[in-house]
Amino acid sequence: PDDLYREHLPNVCGAVSSKARSCCSIATVYKYFPVTDWLPKYQWSFLPMDIVAGLTVGLTAVPQAIAYGAVANLPPAYGLYSAFMGGFVYILLGTCKDITVGPTAIMASMVHPYVGNNPAYAVLLCFMSGCIITLMGLLNLGVLMRFISVPVTTGFTMAAAITIASGQVNSLFGITGSGSGFLASWIHFFGHITELRRNDAIMGCCTLVLLLVMRKIKDLPIPCKTVLKYISLSRNAVAVLIGILLCYLLKKDGQLPFLVSGSITPGLPPFKVPPFHTVDPASGEYVSFGGMISNVGSGLVSIPLLSILESIAVAKAFSKGKVLDASQEMIALGVSNVLSSFFSSMPITGSFTRTAINNASGVKTPLGGAVTGAIVIMTLAFLTSTFAYIPKATLAAIIISAMFFMVEYDTIGEIWRAKKRDMLPFLVTVLTCVFWTLEYGMVVGIVFNAIFLLYKSMKPQFNLENQKFNSIVLTVADLKGSVDYAAAEYLKMAIVSHVTKGNGDDDPDASRPTLVVIKGHEIASIDTTVALNLKSLREDLTLLHCDLVCWNWSIPAAGVICRMDRKLRSMFKFSKSFEELMQTIADEAKESSPTIAVDLSK
């Protein structure tokens, strides 16, 4: 009957009406403002843990922010400007207690090509990225992140770590200037190795060793493990303090012993609207909003995408025992970027390093982010003159040590052990990111992985075998899984080729199947391309004196073909057993003189 194969379209009006009613409910307030859920349940016993965690993260956030400002080719103060607003916003909108939002090495390296000695571009990118991310979150587009596979994200993270660490090698050894990218950095290093500064090299290498050793002291089998844990977590602050002291104490006749990061603009950043126009510092020409958008180009796509990817990956890693709401995390991240841009921030996202420290410090709620933000604000207000003495080699060592542990070594091993073929998209992503650029390398990795998926869908899992039933030769095609447009032509060609070849005897007509049965009980649905190819397949088989029967197909899949051409309904058969199917075909053969020449009822 027609009702059986009728297509059931979604009730758009009903869905919109339901969504509109739900927007005014208390559940929606809890959804978009998670603070309304956890704050009434807050216990005073949580407060000491949140304060300790916030302080510990703050001691890491300050030196990292200064370092990441340098990575982005911005004045060091811009790193600090980016490090406080995200923590306050995430308290209201975030869903994971451990997440800390702020500048990261990957975001800094992504912003670097667009800055060009003009911080206005970094601030504009922060604002635009926030708007795009917020809009995607409101439209529930968090599901798009599922199309980026683990091998691709792991490869991108490894390539970013290699590229960022390579960019700091020159500063580690006191060589002024640096190339942009992996190859350029190493070419510059070996081309200027004679300019290596001994003091900076010693400071950089010793700091790097100190950071790696301090990371492990928490595992020493001695008493006072709690004290050792917090010393280990505060290793970046310890390294910076040692660097500042040595730089100040070894100063002689006004000459500093190391290259330093330079003066940091004192005071809090002014609250102002992000720049929608600027002046080119090189030529002095006015650049309109359209000109700025044109100059950042693909950054408006790559930076929001990677910001979401990094933040969601961190949230997944630390949201144990909870279902992650990716869309709400995107809203929190987007609003954090938008509001941070009013304080001259570069793009920010979830930081894996600081989130891990937050988790290890025993944070109980997102309120720890307020303490971290307060530490950064106090640094800007009172300690900027002190941080002017931070050696560049110390900051380079902090970044390089972080990159060692940003690579997901365990995941790479799991990919290798689980399915070695998945190493291909991993390696493609790593190589293109390292030797081209991070943003284009990520795109290449995603496209390469998509080609993998398309190739698999082009060849559906199905088995063709010839059987005999009451002296008739028939072919049974057992389809496994879904069949979409990419596989339609392959399915048709495989069946026609199989029927044409028969059993491979000298007289193929003697053993050529006269009936093809396609078992489709596992096919949930098909598209128009598959339906048209099945119609064409039936016509081709008719020319080969062969009938086509679709046995026990699901109603949604059969309905696509039946709605397209009512005459094709006759090829769909439903029965409990194969013998019952053949008996049905035999009964129909007696009535309508079919192409099957053998009497199936014998």
KOLKOLZA-224631 format. One record per residue (C-alpha): residue in one letter; x, y, z. Coordinates in steps of 0.5 Angstrom, whole numbers, plus 500, padded with zeros to 3 digits. Layout:
PT rest   X   Y   Z
PT    A   X   Y   Z
...
This chain:
PT rest   X   Y   Z
PT    P 500 500 500
PT    D 502 507 499
PT    D 502 509 506
PT    L 507 503 508
PT    Y 512 507 503
PT    R 511 514 505
PT    E 516 518 507
PT    H 516 521 514
PT    L 518 528 514
PT    P 521 532 520
PT    N 516 536 523
PT    V 519 543 523
PT    C 514 547 526
PT    G 513 543 532
PT    A 521 542 533
PT    V 521 550 533
PT    S 515 551 537
PT    S 518 546 542
PT    K 525 549 542
PT    A 522 556 543
PT    R 518 553 549
PT    S 524 550 552
PT    C 528 557 552
PT    C 523 560 557
PT    S 524 554 562
PT    I 529 553 568
PT    A 532 547 565
PT    T 535 552 559
PT    V 538 557 565
PT    Y 541 551 568
PT    K 544 549 561
PT    Y 547 556 559
PT    F 549 558 566
PT    P 552 552 569
PT    V 554 556 575
PT    T 546 556 577
PT    D 547 549 578
PT    W 553 548 582
PT    L 554 555 586
PT    P 548 553 590
PT    K 551 547 592
PT    Y 558 550 594
PT    Q 561 548 600
PT    W 565 552 605
PT    S 570 546 605
PT    F 571 547 597
PT    L 574 554 598
PT    P 581 552 601
PT    M 582 547 595
PT    D 580 552 590
PT    I 584 558 593
PT    V 590 553 593
PT    A 589 550 586
PT    G 588 557 583
PT    L 594 560 586
PT    T 598 554 583
PT    V 595 555 576
PT    G 597 562 577
PT    L 604 561 578
PT    T 604 557 572
PT    A 600 562 568
PT    V 604 568 569
PT    P 610 566 566
PT    Q 607 562 561
PT    A 603 568 559
PT    I 609 572 558
PT    A 612 567 554
PT    Y 606 566 549
PT    G 606 573 548
PT    A 613 572 545
PT    V 611 566 541
PT    A 605 570 538
PT    N 610 576 536
PT    L 607 581 541
PT    P 609 585 547
PT    P 610 580 553
PT    A 604 584 556
PT    Y 599 582 551
PT    G 600 575 554
PT    L 598 577 561
PT    Y 592 581 558
PT    S 590 574 555
PT    A 590 570 561
PT    F 585 573 566
PT    M 578 574 563
PT    G 577 567 561
PT    G 578 565 568
PT    F 572 569 570
PT    V 568 568 564
PT    Y 568 560 565
PT    I 566 561 572
PT    L 559 563 569
PT    L 559 559 563
PT    G 563 553 563
PT    T 561 546 565
PT    C 568 542 567
PT    K 571 544 574
PT    D 578 543 571
PT    I 579 547 565
PT    T 583 554 565
PT    V 582 558 559
PT    G 587 563 557
PT    P 593 563 552
PT    T 596 557 549
PT    A 602 555 545
PT    I 598 553 539
PT    M 594 559 539
PT    A 600 563 540
PT    S 603 560 534
PT    M 597 560 530
PT    V 596 568 531
PT    H 604 569 530
PT    P 603 570 522
PT    Y 598 575 522
PT    V 601 580 527
PT    G 606 583 523
PT    N 608 588 529
PT    N 601 590 529
PT    P 597 587 536
PT    A 591 590 533
PT    Y 590 584 528
PT    A 591 579 534
PT    V 586 583 538
PT    L 581 583 532
PT    L 582 575 531
PT    C 580 574 538
PT    F 574 578 538
PT    M 572 575 531
PT    S 574 568 533
PT    G 569 569 539
PT    C 563 571 535
PT    I 564 565 531
PT    I 565 560 536
PT    T 559 563 540
PT    L 555 562 534
PT    M 557 555 533
PT    G 555 553 540
PT    L 548 556 540
PT    L 547 553 533
PT    N 549 546 537
PT    L 555 545 532
PT    G 559 542 537
PT    V 558 535 533
PT    L 562 538 527
PT    M 568 536 532
PT    R 567 529 531
PT    F 569 529 524
PT    I 576 530 526
PT    S 579 523 528
PT    V 584 522 533
PT    P 590 520 529
PT    V 589 527 525
PT    T 589 531 532
PT    T 594 527 535
PT    G 599 529 529
PT    F 597 536 529
PT    T 599 536 537
PT    M 605 533 535
PT    A 607 537 529
PT    A 605 544 533
PT    A 610 541 539
PT    I 615 540 534
PT    T 614 547 531
PT    I 613 551 537
PT    A 619 548 540
PT    S 624 549 534
PT    G 622 556 534
PT    Q 625 557 541
PT    V 631 554 540
PT    N 635 560 538
PT    S 632 564 544
PT    L 635 558 548
PT    F 642 559 546
PT    G 642 567 546
PT    I 641 567 538
PT    T 638 574 536
PT    G 632 573 531
PT    S 629 567 529
PT    G 625 564 523
PT    S 618 563 522
PT    G 617 555 522
PT    F 620 549 523
PT    L 625 549 517
PT    A 627 556 518
PT    S 628 556 525
PT    W 633 551 524
PT    I 636 554 518
PT    H 637 560 522
PT    F 640 557 528
PT    F 645 553 524
PT    G 647 559 520
PT    H 648 564 526
PT    I 651 558 531
PT    T 657 563 531
PT    E 653 568 535
PT    L 651 563 540
PT    R 652 567 547
PT    R 655 563 553
PT    N 651 565 559
PT    D 644 565 555
PT    A 646 558 553
PT    I 648 555 560
PT    M 642 559 563
PT    G 637 556 558
PT    C 640 549 558
PT    C 640 549 566
PT    T 633 551 566
PT    L 631 546 562
PT    V 634 541 566
PT    L 631 544 572
PT    L 624 544 569
PT    L 625 536 567
PT    V 627 534 574
PT    M 622 538 578
PT    R 617 535 574
PT    K 619 528 577
PT    I 621 530 584
PT    K 613 529 586
PT    D 615 521 585
PT    L 620 521 590
PT    P 619 515 595
PT    I 620 520 601
PT    P 616 523 606
PT    C 612 530 605
PT    K 610 528 598
PT    T 604 534 598
PT    V 610 539 599
PT    L 614 536 593
PT    K 607 536 589
PT    Y 606 543 590
PT    I 614 545 589
PT    S 613 540 582
PT    L 607 544 580
PT    S 610 551 581
PT    R 616 549 577
PT    N 615 555 572
PT    A 615 560 577
PT    V 621 557 581
PT    A 625 557 574
PT    V 623 565 573
PT    L 624 567 580
PT    I 631 564 579
PT    G 632 567 572
PT    I 630 574 575
PT    L 635 573 581
PT    L 641 571 577
PT    C 640 576 572
PT    Y 639 582 577
PT    L 645 579 581
PT    L 650 578 576
PT    K 648 585 573
PT    K 655 589 572
PT    D 656 596 570
PT    G 648 597 568
PT    Q 650 591 563
PT    L 645 585 564
PT    P 648 578 563
PT    F 643 575 559
PT    L 638 577 553
PT    V 631 579 557
PT    S 624 579 555
PT    G 624 587 556
PT    S 620 592 559
PT    I 612 590 560
PT    T 607 595 560
PT    P 605 597 567
PT    G 598 597 569
PT    L 591 593 567
PT    P 589 594 560
PT    P 584 599 558
PT    F 577 597 557
PT    K 576 599 550
PT    V 572 596 544
PT    P 577 591 539
PT    P 580 595 533
PT    F 576 595 527
PT    H 581 599 523
PT    T 588 600 524
PT    V 594 604 521
PT    D 600 600 518
PT    P 606 601 522
PT    A 611 600 516
PT    S 608 605 511
PT    G 603 609 516
PT    E 597 607 511
PT    Y 590 607 514
PT    V 587 600 514
PT    S 580 599 514
PT    F 576 593 517
PT    G 575 590 510
PT    G 582 591 509
PT    M 584 587 516
PT    I 579 582 515
PT    S 582 581 508
PT    N 589 581 511
PT    V 588 575 516
PT    G 584 571 511
PT    S 584 564 513
PT    G 585 565 520
PT    L 578 567 521
PT    V 577 559 520
PT    S 583 556 522
PT    I 584 559 529
PT    P 576 558 531
PT    L 577 551 529
PT    L 583 550 533
PT    S 581 553 539
PT    I 575 549 539
PT    L 579 543 538
PT    E 584 544 543
PT    S 579 546 548
PT    I 574 540 547
PT    A 580 535 547
PT    V 582 538 554
PT    A 575 538 556
PT    K 574 531 554
PT    A 580 529 558
PT    F 578 531 564
PT    S 571 531 564
PT    K 571 523 567
PT    G 564 521 569
PT    K 560 526 566
PT    V 557 527 559
PT    L 561 533 556
PT    D 556 538 553
PT    A 561 540 547
PT    S 556 546 545
PT    Q 556 549 552
PT    E 563 549 552
PT    M 564 552 545
PT    I 559 558 548
PT    A 563 559 554
PT    L 570 559 550
PT    G 567 564 545
PT    V 564 569 550
PT    S 571 568 554
PT    N 574 570 547
PT    V 569 576 546
PT    L 570 579 553
PT    S 577 578 553
PT    S 578 582 546
PT    F 576 588 550
PT    F 582 588 554
PT    S 587 587 548
PT    S 587 579 548
PT    M 590 575 543
PT    P 585 569 542
PT    I 585 564 548
PT    T 583 557 549
PT    G 583 551 554
PT    S 590 550 556
PT    F 592 542 557
PT    T 598 544 562
PT    R 594 549 566
PT    T 588 544 567
PT    A 592 538 569
PT    I 596 543 574
PT    N 589 545 576
PT    N 586 538 577
PT    A 593 535 580
PT    S 592 541 585
PT    G 585 538 587
PT    V 580 544 585
PT    K 573 543 587
PT    T 569 548 582
PT    P 571 553 577
PT    L 571 558 582
PT    G 579 557 582
PT    G 579 561 575
PT    A 578 567 579
PT    V 584 566 584
PT    T 588 565 578
PT    G 585 571 574
PT    A 587 575 581
PT    I 594 573 581
PT    V 595 575 573
PT    I 591 582 575
PT    M 596 583 581
PT    T 602 581 577
PT    L 600 587 572
PT    A 599 592 577
PT    F 605 591 581
PT    L 610 586 578
PT    T 611 588 571
PT    S 618 592 573
PT    T 620 585 576
PT    F 619 581 570
PT    A 623 585 565
PT    Y 629 582 568
PT    I 626 575 566
PT    P 632 572 561
PT    K 629 570 554
PT    A 633 563 555
PT    T 628 562 561
PT    L 622 563 557
PT    A 624 559 552
PT    A 626 553 556
PT    I 619 553 560
PT    I 616 553 553
PT    I 620 547 550
PT    S 619 543 557
PT    A 612 544 556
PT    M 612 541 549
PT    F 616 535 551
PT    F 609 533 554
PT    M 604 536 549
PT    V 606 530 545
PT    E 601 524 546
PT    Y 606 519 546
PT    D 601 514 549
PT    T 596 515 544
PT    I 601 514 538
PT    G 603 507 541
PT    E 595 506 541
PT    I 594 508 534
PT    W 600 503 532
PT    R 598 497 536
PT    A 590 498 534
PT    K 590 499 527
PT    K 597 501 523
PT    R 593 504 517
PT    D 591 509 522
PT    M 598 512 522
PT    L 597 514 515
PT    P 593 520 516
PT    F 597 521 523
PT    L 604 522 519
PT    V 601 526 513
PT    T 598 531 518
PT    V 605 531 522
PT    L 609 532 516
PT    T 604 537 512
PT    C 604 541 519
PT    V 611 541 520
PT    F 614 543 513
PT    W 608 547 511
PT    T 604 551 516
PT    L 600 548 522
PT    E 593 551 519
PT    Y 594 548 512
PT    G 597 542 515
PT    M 591 541 519
PT    V 586 541 513
PT    V 590 536 509
PT    G 590 531 515
PT    I 582 532 515
PT    V 581 532 508
PT    F 586 526 507
PT    N 582 522 513
PT    A 576 524 509
PT    I 578 521 503
PT    F 580 514 507
PT    L 572 514 509
PT    L 570 515 502
PT    Y 574 510 500
PT    K 571 505 505
PT    S 564 507 503
PT    M 566 506 496
PT    K 566 499 497
PT    P 561 496 501
PT    Q 562 490 505
PT    F 558 485 501
PT    N 559 477 499
PT    L 557 474 492
PT    E 556 467 492
PT    N 552 462 487
PT    Q 547 457 490
PT    K 543 452 487
PT    F 535 451 488
PT    N 531 446 485
PT    S 536 446 479
PT    I 536 454 478
PT    V 543 457 479
PT    L 542 464 483
PT    T 546 469 486
PT    V 546 471 493
PT    A 548 478 495
PT    D 549 479 502
PT    L 550 486 504
PT    K 553 489 510
PT    G 552 496 513
PT    S 550 502 510
PT    V 550 503 502
PT    D 550 510 500
PT    Y 552 514 493
PT    A 559 513 493
PT    A 558 505 493
PT    A 552 505 488
PT    E 556 504 482
PT    Y 561 499 485
PT    L 555 495 487
PT    K 552 495 480
PT    M 558 493 477
PT    A 560 488 482
PT    I 553 484 481
PT    V 553 485 473
PT    S 560 482 473
PT    H 559 476 477
PT    V 553 475 473
PT    T 556 475 466
PT    K 562 471 468
PT    G 558 465 471
PT    N 562 460 474
PT    G 567 461 470
PT    D 566 454 465
PT    D 567 454 458
PT    D 560 455 457
PT    P 558 461 461
PT    D 551 461 459
PT    A 550 454 462
PT    S 552 456 469
PT    R 550 463 469
PT    P 545 465 474
PT    T 538 467 472
PT    L 536 470 479
PT    V 540 475 483
PT    V 537 476 491
PT    I 540 482 495
PT    K 539 481 502
PT    G 538 488 505
PT    H 535 486 512
PT    E 542 490 515
PT    I 541 496 510
PT    A 537 502 514
PT    S 536 507 508
PT    I 539 509 502
PT    D 539 515 497
PT    T 537 517 490
PT    T 543 515 487
PT    V 543 508 490
PT    A 536 507 488
PT    L 537 510 481
PT    N 543 505 480
PT    L 539 499 483
PT    K 534 501 477
PT    S 539 501 472
PT    L 542 494 475
PT    R 535 491 474
PT    E 535 493 467
PT    D 542 490 465
PT    L 540 484 469
PT    T 534 483 464
PT    L 538 484 458
PT    L 542 478 461
PT    H 536 474 462
PT    C 536 475 470
PT    D 531 477 475
PT    L 533 481 481
PT    V 529 481 488
PT    C 531 485 494
PT    W 529 480 500
PT    N 527 483 507
PT    W 529 490 506
PT    S 527 495 511
PT    I 521 499 509
PT    P 525 506 509
PT    A 530 503 504
PT    A 525 500 500
PT    G 521 506 500
PT    V 526 510 497
PT    I 526 506 491
PT    C 518 505 491
PT    R 517 512 491
PT    M 521 513 485
PT    D 518 508 481
PT    R 512 505 483
PT    K 513 499 478
PT    L 519 497 482
PT    R 515 495 488
PT    S 514 488 485
PT    M 522 486 486
PT    F 521 487 494
PT    K 520 480 497
PT    F 519 479 505
PT    S 519 472 508
PT    K 521 468 514
PT    S 526 464 510
PT    F 529 463 504
PT    E 525 457 502
PT    E 519 461 503
PT    L 522 466 498
PT    M 523 461 493
PT    Q 516 458 493
PT    T 513 465 493
PT    I 517 467 486
PT    A 515 460 484
PT    D 508 462 485
PT    E 509 468 481
PT    A 513 465 476
PT    K 507 460 474
PT    E 502 466 473
PT    S 506 471 469
PT    S 511 467 465
PT    P 518 470 468
PT    T 525 470 465
PT    I 526 464 470
PT    A 526 458 465
PT    V 526 453 470
PT    D 520 451 474
PT    L 522 452 481
PT    S 516 448 484
PT    K 520 442 482
